[in-house]
Amino acid sequence: MENKEPNHPAFEYLARALRLSFNALKIIVGGLLLYYIAFSGLFTVKQDEVAVILRWGKIAGVGEGRVLEPGFHWSFPEPIDKIIRIPVRRVKSLQIREFWSDDLDNPQMAPPEFLIPYLHGYCISGDNNLIHTRLQVSYNITEPISYITKVKNEEELIKSAVSNAVIESIGSSSVEEALRTQLERISRLIRHKAQKSLDLLDSGITISAIYLERSTPPLRVVEAFNGVIRAEQIKSTRINEGKTYANRVINTARGDASVILSQAQTYRNTVVNETLADATYIQELTQKFKKGSKELDTYLSYFYQEKMEELLIGLEDKFILQTPVKEKENELRILLGKETKWEGAK
């Protein structure tokens, strides 16, 4: 026969207290767990960025819903979800020094006797000249999903794409174009080729601008290049001065020619008008008097003398010759070598 311990009231109160404490503890732990899940998953996406949630290592959501725009959002806490923020509205900058040499930044250093490829960066122009160049690249992320899935190191990727574009672009240009005359065109060409490479990789990165900060020949030959540039500048100045002088002379000559032509046209019009007036006068005389009449001959003779006087007055040297007599010797004597106004001016 078993001995059963009688139910003592103290034991009953203790068991009841333990049950209440355990239930309260479960409620508190459950509440804390719910609070952690509900509020620790809240996060904010800033105005210059978007966000993507990785759930168990994979992108959460479908279609456009995979990219979270600026504002408040919720996710499960780690390690379930991981938030990736992408600054799509922020323009980043990267300097490309693969074709630059550090001694160019210190003019006090003596130029090296020869270039070592892994120490001194340079590229080769289309006419086989060495050039040092330093570039500044501005870019931003435009396709967040492609960027997350395809890009691991954005700076190394951009450096590789731009470096290949520099080699190809400068390699197809002359040293003069790469150093002075076609810098803007070469910058656009480098940007186009680099962007094409990034697009082929579906990187989600867009290059907004590429600037050639500085391009220079090697230090040991820079003075020779500068001498050529100075000579070309002097040549350009002389050519411009010659063109300016030629334009001034041509414009002056055209102005003088215009005046002469205008005066000649005025003189022509005057002569023509006077001739027409004289012809009209003679025609009126012939109509008024009979042909062969003494009055007509008198008027015509007077008119002829008047016109001859007008013509002869304007002549400085006059030689009046009589009508040669037939069957007789006729002499013409002209005084040569007399002083003229040109000789007197000397």
C-alpha positions as CSV (number, residue, x, y, z in Angstrom):
1,M,0.0,0.0,0.0
2,E,1.5,3.3,-1.1
3,N,1.8,6.2,1.2
4,K,0.5,9.4,-0.5
5,E,1.7,12.8,0.8
6,P,-1.3,14.8,1.7
7,N,-1.9,18.0,-0.4
8,H,-0.7,20.8,1.8
9,P,-2.0,24.3,1.0
10,A,1.6,25.7,0.9
11,F,2.5,23.4,-1.9
12,E,-0.5,24.3,-3.9
13,Y,0.2,28.1,-3.5
14,L,3.8,27.4,-4.6
15,A,2.8,25.5,-7.7
16,R,0.2,28.1,-8.7
17,A,2.8,30.9,-8.3
18,L,5.3,29.0,-10.5
19,R,2.7,28.5,-13.2
20,L,1.8,32.2,-13.2
21,S,5.4,33.2,-13.3
22,F,6.2,30.8,-16.2
23,N,3.1,32.1,-18.1
24,A,4.2,35.7,-17.5
25,L,7.7,34.9,-18.6
26,K,6.4,33.3,-21.8
27,I,4.3,36.4,-22.5
28,I,7.3,38.7,-21.9
29,V,9.6,36.7,-24.1
30,G,7.0,36.4,-26.8
31,G,6.4,40.2,-26.7
32,L,10.1,40.9,-26.8
33,L,10.5,38.6,-29.8
34,L,7.5,40.2,-31.6
35,Y,8.9,43.7,-30.8
36,Y,12.3,42.7,-32.1
37,I,10.9,41.3,-35.3
38,A,8.4,44.2,-35.9
39,F,10.6,47.1,-35.1
40,S,14.2,46.0,-35.7
41,G,13.3,45.4,-39.3
42,L,12.4,49.0,-40.0
43,F,14.9,50.9,-42.0
44,T,15.1,54.2,-44.1
45,V,16.3,54.6,-47.7
46,K,17.8,58.1,-48.2
47,Q,16.9,60.4,-51.0
48,D,20.1,59.8,-53.0
49,E,19.9,56.0,-52.9
50,V,17.8,52.9,-53.4
51,A,17.9,49.6,-51.6
52,V,17.7,45.9,-52.4
53,I,16.9,43.2,-49.9
54,L,18.8,39.9,-50.0
55,R,16.8,37.2,-48.4
56,W,18.9,34.1,-47.7
57,G,21.4,35.4,-50.2
58,K,18.9,36.0,-53.0
59,I,17.2,39.2,-54.2
60,A,13.7,39.6,-52.6
61,G,10.8,40.7,-54.6
62,V,9.7,40.6,-58.3
63,G,10.2,43.0,-61.2
64,E,10.4,46.6,-60.2
65,G,9.4,45.7,-56.6
66,R,12.9,44.4,-56.1
67,V,14.3,48.0,-55.9
68,L,13.1,50.0,-52.9
69,E,12.8,53.8,-53.4
70,P,13.6,56.4,-50.8
71,G,11.4,56.2,-47.7
72,F,10.6,53.8,-44.8
73,H,10.7,50.0,-45.4
74,W,10.6,46.8,-43.4
75,S,12.7,43.6,-43.6
76,F,13.4,40.6,-41.5
77,P,16.4,41.0,-39.3
78,E,19.7,39.4,-40.1
79,P,20.7,36.8,-40.9
80,I,17.4,36.3,-42.8
81,D,17.5,39.5,-44.7
82,K,20.5,41.8,-45.7
83,I,20.0,45.3,-46.9
84,I,22.1,46.6,-49.8
85,R,22.1,50.3,-50.4
86,I,23.0,51.7,-53.8
87,P,23.7,55.5,-54.2
88,V,22.1,55.8,-57.7
89,R,21.7,59.6,-57.5
90,R,25.2,60.2,-56.3
91,V,28.0,61.0,-58.9
92,K,31.2,59.3,-58.0
93,S,34.7,60.3,-59.1
94,L,37.7,58.2,-59.8
95,Q,41.2,59.2,-60.9
96,I,43.0,57.0,-63.5
97,R,46.8,57.0,-63.0
98,E,47.7,53.9,-65.0
99,F,49.3,56.1,-67.6
100,W,50.9,58.5,-65.2
101,S,54.3,58.7,-63.6
102,D,54.8,59.9,-60.0
103,D,57.9,61.8,-60.8
104,L,55.7,64.2,-63.0
105,D,54.1,65.4,-59.8
106,N,57.5,66.5,-58.4
107,P,59.2,68.9,-60.8
108,Q,62.3,69.0,-58.5
109,M,63.1,65.4,-59.3
110,A,65.5,64.6,-62.1
111,P,63.8,62.9,-65.1
112,P,64.6,59.2,-65.3
113,E,67.0,58.1,-68.0
114,F,64.6,55.5,-69.3
115,L,61.0,54.4,-68.5
116,I,60.2,51.2,-66.7
117,P,56.8,49.9,-67.6
118,Y,55.8,48.7,-64.1
119,L,57.0,51.9,-62.5
120,H,56.3,54.6,-65.1
121,G,52.8,54.6,-66.7
122,Y,52.6,55.8,-70.3
123,C,50.8,55.1,-73.5
124,I,51.9,55.2,-77.2
125,S,50.3,57.5,-79.7
126,G,49.5,56.6,-83.3
127,D,52.8,58.1,-84.6
128,N,54.8,56.1,-82.0
129,N,55.4,58.8,-79.4
130,L,55.2,58.2,-75.6
131,I,52.6,60.2,-73.6
132,H,51.9,60.5,-69.9
133,T,48.2,61.2,-69.2
134,R,46.0,61.5,-66.1
135,L,42.3,61.2,-66.3
136,Q,39.3,62.0,-64.0
137,V,36.2,59.8,-64.4
138,S,32.7,60.8,-63.2
139,Y,30.1,58.0,-63.0
140,N,27.0,56.8,-61.3
141,I,25.0,53.6,-60.8
142,T,21.9,53.5,-63.0
143,E,20.9,49.8,-62.9
144,P,20.9,48.6,-59.3
145,I,20.0,44.9,-60.0
146,S,22.7,44.5,-62.7
147,Y,25.2,46.3,-60.4
148,I,24.6,43.9,-57.5
149,T,24.6,40.8,-59.5
150,K,27.5,41.6,-62.0
151,V,29.9,43.9,-60.2
152,K,32.2,43.0,-57.3
153,N,34.8,45.8,-57.5
154,E,33.4,48.8,-59.4
155,E,36.7,50.8,-59.3
156,E,38.8,48.0,-60.7
157,L,36.1,47.4,-63.4
158,I,36.0,51.1,-64.4
159,K,39.8,51.4,-64.4
160,S,40.1,48.4,-66.7
161,A,37.4,49.7,-69.2
162,V,38.8,53.2,-69.3
163,S,42.4,52.0,-69.6
164,N,41.6,49.9,-72.6
165,A,39.7,52.8,-74.1
166,V,42.7,55.1,-73.6
167,I,45.1,52.7,-75.2
168,E,42.8,52.4,-78.3
169,S,41.9,56.1,-78.6
170,I,45.4,57.6,-78.1
171,G,46.8,54.8,-80.2
172,S,44.7,56.0,-83.1
173,S,45.7,59.7,-82.6
174,S,48.9,61.7,-83.3
175,V,50.9,63.1,-80.4
176,E,49.9,66.6,-81.3
177,E,46.2,65.7,-81.2
178,A,46.7,63.8,-77.9
179,L,48.6,66.7,-76.3
180,R,47.0,69.9,-77.7
181,T,44.6,70.0,-80.6
182,Q,42.1,67.2,-80.1
183,L,41.8,66.8,-76.3
184,E,38.0,67.2,-76.2
185,R,37.5,64.8,-79.1
186,I,39.7,62.1,-77.5
187,S,37.9,62.5,-74.1
188,R,34.6,61.9,-75.8
189,L,36.1,58.9,-77.7
190,I,37.5,57.4,-74.5
191,R,34.1,57.8,-72.7
192,H,32.3,56.2,-75.7
193,K,34.6,53.1,-75.8
194,A,34.7,52.7,-72.0
195,Q,30.9,52.9,-71.7
196,K,30.5,50.4,-74.5
197,S,32.7,47.9,-72.6
198,L,30.7,48.4,-69.4
199,D,27.4,47.9,-71.3
200,L,28.6,44.7,-72.7
201,L,29.3,43.5,-69.2
202,D,25.8,44.6,-68.1
203,S,27.5,46.4,-65.2
204,G,24.7,48.9,-64.5
205,I,27.3,51.7,-64.4
206,T,27.1,54.9,-66.5
207,I,30.1,57.1,-67.2
208,S,28.8,60.7,-67.2
209,A,32.2,62.4,-68.1
210,I,35.9,61.8,-68.6
211,Y,38.4,64.7,-68.3
212,L,42.0,64.6,-69.4
213,E,43.4,66.4,-66.4
214,R,46.9,66.5,-67.8
215,S,48.8,65.1,-70.8
216,T,52.5,65.6,-71.3
217,P,55.5,64.0,-73.1
218,P,58.3,62.4,-71.0
219,L,60.3,64.8,-68.9
220,R,63.5,64.2,-70.9
221,V,61.9,65.5,-74.1
222,V,59.3,67.9,-72.8
223,E,61.5,71.0,-73.6
224,A,61.8,69.9,-77.2
225,F,58.0,69.5,-77.4
226,N,57.6,73.0,-75.9
227,G,60.0,74.4,-78.4
228,V,57.9,73.0,-81.2
229,I,54.8,74.4,-79.7
230,R,56.4,77.8,-79.3
231,A,57.5,77.7,-83.0
232,E,54.0,76.8,-84.1
233,Q,52.5,79.6,-82.0
234,I,54.9,82.1,-83.6
235,K,54.0,80.7,-87.0
236,S,50.3,81.0,-86.3
237,T,50.8,84.6,-85.1
238,R,52.7,85.5,-88.2
239,I,50.1,83.9,-90.4
240,N,47.3,85.7,-88.6
241,E,49.2,89.0,-88.9
242,G,49.6,88.4,-92.6
243,K,46.0,87.6,-93.1
244,T,45.0,90.7,-91.2
245,Y,47.2,92.9,-93.4
246,A,46.0,91.2,-96.5
247,N,42.4,91.7,-95.5
248,R,43.1,95.4,-94.7
249,V,44.8,96.0,-98.1
250,I,42.1,94.2,-100.0
251,N,39.3,96.1,-98.2
252,T,41.1,99.4,-98.9
253,A,41.6,98.4,-102.6
254,R,38.0,97.4,-102.9
255,G,36.9,100.7,-101.3
256,D,39.1,102.7,-103.8
257,A,37.9,100.6,-106.7
258,S,34.3,101.2,-105.6
259,V,35.0,105.0,-105.6
260,I,36.7,104.9,-109.0
261,L,33.9,102.8,-110.5
262,S,31.3,105.2,-108.9
263,Q,33.1,108.2,-110.4
264,A,33.5,106.5,-113.8
265,Q,29.8,105.7,-113.8
266,T,28.9,109.3,-112.9
267,Y,31.2,110.6,-115.6
268,R,29.7,108.1,-118.1
269,N,26.2,109.2,-117.2
270,T,27.2,112.9,-117.6
271,V,28.8,112.3,-121.0
272,V,25.9,110.2,-122.2
273,N,23.3,112.8,-121.1
274,E,25.3,115.7,-122.6
275,T,25.7,113.7,-125.9
276,L,22.0,113.0,-126.0
277,A,21.2,116.6,-125.3
278,D,23.5,117.7,-128.1
279,A,22.0,115.2,-130.5
280,T,18.5,116.5,-129.6
281,Y,19.7,120.0,-130.2
282,I,21.2,119.2,-133.6
283,Q,18.1,117.3,-134.6
284,E,16.0,120.3,-133.7
285,L,18.3,122.6,-135.8
286,T,18.0,120.3,-138.8
287,Q,14.2,120.3,-138.5
288,K,14.1,124.1,-138.1
289,F,16.5,124.9,-141.0
290,K,16.8,123.3,-144.4
291,K,19.7,121.1,-145.0
292,G,22.6,123.0,-146.7
293,S,21.2,126.4,-145.7
294,K,23.5,129.1,-144.5
295,E,21.8,129.4,-141.2
296,L,22.2,125.7,-140.4
297,D,25.9,125.7,-141.4
298,T,26.5,128.7,-139.2
299,Y,24.8,127.0,-136.2
300,L,26.7,123.7,-136.7
301,S,30.0,125.5,-137.2
302,Y,29.5,127.4,-133.9
303,F,28.4,124.3,-132.1
304,Y,31.5,122.4,-133.4
305,Q,33.9,125.2,-132.3
306,E,32.3,125.3,-128.8
307,K,32.7,121.5,-128.3
308,M,36.3,121.6,-129.6
309,E,37.1,124.3,-127.1
310,E,35.6,122.3,-124.2
311,L,37.7,119.3,-125.2
312,L,41.0,121.2,-125.8
313,I,40.8,123.2,-122.5
314,G,41.1,119.9,-120.6
315,L,44.3,118.9,-122.5
316,E,47.7,120.1,-121.2
317,D,49.7,119.1,-124.4
318,K,48.1,119.9,-127.7
319,F,49.3,119.2,-131.2
320,I,47.3,120.9,-134.0
321,L,48.0,119.4,-137.4
322,Q,46.9,120.8,-140.7
323,T,45.4,118.7,-143.3
324,P,48.2,117.2,-145.4
325,V,48.6,118.6,-148.8
326,K,48.6,116.1,-151.5
327,E,51.7,115.7,-153.6
328,K,53.8,117.8,-151.2
329,E,56.1,117.0,-148.3
330,N,54.4,117.4,-144.9
331,E,56.4,117.8,-141.7
332,L,55.4,117.1,-138.1
333,R,57.6,118.6,-135.4
334,I,57.1,117.7,-131.8
335,L,59.2,119.1,-128.9
336,L,60.5,116.2,-126.9
337,G,62.2,116.1,-123.5
338,K,60.6,119.2,-122.1
339,E,60.2,119.3,-118.3
340,T,57.0,117.7,-117.0
341,K,55.3,117.9,-113.7
342,W,56.7,114.5,-112.7
343,E,60.3,115.6,-113.3
344,G,59.6,118.9,-111.5
345,A,58.4,117.0,-108.5
346,K,61.7,115.2,-108.2
